Amino acid sequence: MTTPLIAGLSVAAAALAGRYGIQAWQAFKARPPTARMRKFYEGGFQPKMTRREAALILGVRESTPADKVREAHRKVMVANHPDAGGSHYLASKINEAKDIMLGKSKNSGSAF
């Protein structure tokens, strides 16, 4: 006699847990999306790029080692490469920022 009672309670508990799980999943999917990536530099460009501006463009600190600068440059260039629909102007500024951060600054600056 107790076995059918226990089975019925188990089924009811599983149904309630399933209902709660579905409601929780729908609430999770309905929440507004949050930014998962770092934001890159959104400001305008200075006439002559400074080390601070170069670090902001690449999304690194001014004291970042060279290998991390190259890695950050690669990530930003993948997102803004002209062959993938990006801007030639932005690509030149990103390359200029990498050169400044690595100490390979040219006197001419950007190609534009």
Sine and cosine of phi, psi and omega as CSV:
sin_phi,cos_phi,sin_psi,cos_psi,sin_omega,cos_omega
0.00,0.00,-0.59,0.81,-0.02,-1.00
-0.98,0.21,-0.41,0.91,-0.02,-1.00
-0.89,0.46,-0.73,0.68,0.05,-1.00
-0.90,0.44,-0.54,0.84,0.03,-1.00
-0.91,0.41,-0.70,0.71,0.02,-1.00
-0.91,0.41,-0.64,0.77,0.02,-1.00
-0.90,0.44,-0.67,0.75,0.02,-1.00
-0.90,0.43,-0.68,0.73,0.04,-1.00
-0.90,0.43,-0.59,0.81,0.02,-1.00
-0.91,0.41,-0.68,0.74,0.02,-1.00
-0.91,0.42,-0.67,0.74,0.01,-1.00
-0.90,0.44,-0.66,0.75,0.02,-1.00
-0.90,0.43,-0.65,0.76,0.02,-1.00
-0.91,0.42,-0.63,0.78,0.02,-1.00
-0.91,0.42,-0.69,0.73,0.03,-1.00
-0.90,0.43,-0.65,0.76,0.02,-1.00
-0.91,0.42,-0.65,0.76,0.04,-1.00
-0.90,0.44,-0.68,0.74,0.01,-1.00
-0.89,0.45,-0.69,0.72,0.03,-1.00
-0.89,0.45,-0.66,0.75,0.01,-1.00
-0.89,0.46,-0.68,0.74,0.01,-1.00
-0.91,0.42,-0.67,0.74,0.03,-1.00
-0.90,0.43,-0.65,0.76,0.01,-1.00
-0.91,0.42,-0.65,0.76,0.01,-1.00
-0.91,0.42,-0.67,0.74,0.02,-1.00
-0.91,0.41,-0.61,0.79,0.06,-1.00
-0.91,0.40,-0.61,0.79,0.02,-1.00
-0.91,0.42,-0.68,0.73,0.00,-1.00
-0.94,0.34,-0.48,0.88,-0.07,-1.00
-0.99,0.13,-0.20,0.98,-0.04,-1.00
-0.93,0.36,0.46,-0.89,-0.02,-1.00
-0.92,0.38,0.57,-0.82,-0.01,-1.00
-0.93,0.36,0.58,-0.81,0.05,-1.00
-0.94,-0.34,0.47,-0.88,0.01,-1.00
-0.95,0.32,0.82,-0.57,-0.01,-1.00
-0.98,-0.21,-0.26,0.96,0.00,-1.00
-0.98,-0.22,0.39,-0.92,0.10,-0.99
-0.93,0.38,0.51,-0.86,0.08,-1.00
-1.00,0.09,0.66,-0.75,0.05,-1.00
-1.00,-0.04,0.15,-0.99,-0.05,-1.00
-0.87,0.49,0.80,-0.60,-0.06,-1.00
-0.93,-0.36,-0.01,1.00,-0.09,-1.00
-0.99,0.14,0.04,-1.00,0.07,-1.00
-0.98,0.19,0.08,-1.00,-0.06,-1.00
-0.98,-0.21,0.57,-0.82,0.09,-1.00
-0.98,0.20,0.40,-0.92,0.03,-1.00
-0.85,0.52,-0.67,0.75,0.09,-1.00
-0.86,-0.51,0.86,-0.52,-0.10,-0.99
-0.93,0.37,0.73,-0.68,0.06,-1.00
-0.99,-0.13,0.20,-0.98,0.03,-1.00
-0.90,0.43,-0.59,0.81,0.02,-1.00
-0.90,0.43,-0.71,0.70,0.01,-1.00
-0.90,0.43,-0.63,0.78,0.04,-1.00
-0.88,0.47,-0.66,0.75,0.03,-1.00
-0.91,0.41,-0.62,0.79,0.03,-1.00
-0.91,0.41,-0.65,0.76,0.00,-1.00
-0.89,0.45,-0.67,0.74,-0.03,-1.00
-0.99,0.11,-0.21,0.98,0.01,-1.00
0.97,0.24,0.54,0.84,0.02,-1.00
-0.80,-0.60,0.11,-0.99,0.09,-1.00
-1.00,0.09,0.32,-0.95,-0.01,-1.00
-0.92,0.40,-0.41,0.91,-0.04,-1.00
-0.99,-0.14,0.33,0.94,-0.04,-1.00
-0.94,0.33,0.66,-0.75,0.04,-1.00
-0.91,0.42,0.32,-0.95,-0.11,-0.99
-0.87,0.49,-0.63,0.78,-0.03,-1.00
-0.92,0.40,-0.57,0.82,0.05,-1.00
-0.95,0.31,-0.54,0.84,0.06,-1.00
-0.91,0.42,-0.70,0.72,0.02,-1.00
-0.89,0.46,-0.65,0.76,0.02,-1.00
-0.90,0.43,-0.68,0.73,0.02,-1.00
-0.91,0.41,-0.64,0.77,0.04,-1.00
-0.86,0.50,-0.69,0.72,-0.01,-1.00
-0.89,0.46,-0.68,0.74,0.00,-1.00
-0.90,0.45,-0.69,0.73,-0.02,-1.00
-0.94,0.33,-0.60,0.80,0.01,-1.00
-0.93,0.36,-0.56,0.83,0.05,-1.00
-0.87,0.49,-0.63,0.78,-0.01,-1.00
-0.97,0.24,-0.41,0.91,-0.12,-0.99
-0.82,-0.57,0.31,0.95,-0.07,-1.00
-0.94,0.35,0.68,-0.73,-0.02,-1.00
-0.87,0.49,-0.53,0.85,0.02,-1.00
-0.93,0.37,-0.34,0.94,0.00,-1.00
-0.97,-0.24,0.32,0.95,0.04,-1.00
0.99,-0.12,0.11,0.99,0.01,-1.00
-0.99,0.12,-0.01,-1.00,-0.06,-1.00
-1.00,-0.07,0.67,-0.75,0.09,-1.00
-0.90,0.43,-0.60,0.80,0.01,-1.00
-0.89,0.46,-0.75,0.66,0.01,-1.00
-0.90,0.44,-0.63,0.77,0.02,-1.00
-0.88,0.47,-0.63,0.77,0.02,-1.00
-0.93,0.38,-0.60,0.80,0.03,-1.00
-0.93,0.37,-0.62,0.78,0.03,-1.00
-0.91,0.42,-0.67,0.74,0.05,-1.00
-0.91,0.42,-0.62,0.78,0.05,-1.00
-0.90,0.45,-0.65,0.76,0.02,-1.00
-0.89,0.46,-0.67,0.74,0.03,-1.00
-0.89,0.45,-0.69,0.72,0.00,-1.00
-0.88,0.48,-0.67,0.75,0.01,-1.00
-0.91,0.41,-0.67,0.74,-0.01,-1.00
-0.92,0.39,-0.50,0.86,0.01,-1.00
-1.00,-0.01,-0.03,1.00,0.04,-1.00
0.99,0.16,0.33,0.94,0.00,-1.00
-0.97,-0.22,0.58,0.82,-0.11,-0.99
-0.91,0.42,0.71,-0.70,0.08,-1.00
-0.98,-0.21,0.40,-0.92,0.01,-1.00
-0.95,0.30,-0.43,0.90,-0.09,-1.00
-0.96,0.26,-0.44,0.90,-0.02,-1.00
0.97,0.24,-0.61,-0.79,-0.05,-1.00
-0.95,0.31,0.41,-0.91,0.04,-1.00
-0.95,0.30,-0.28,0.96,-0.05,-1.00
-0.97,-0.25,0.00,0.00,0.00,0.00
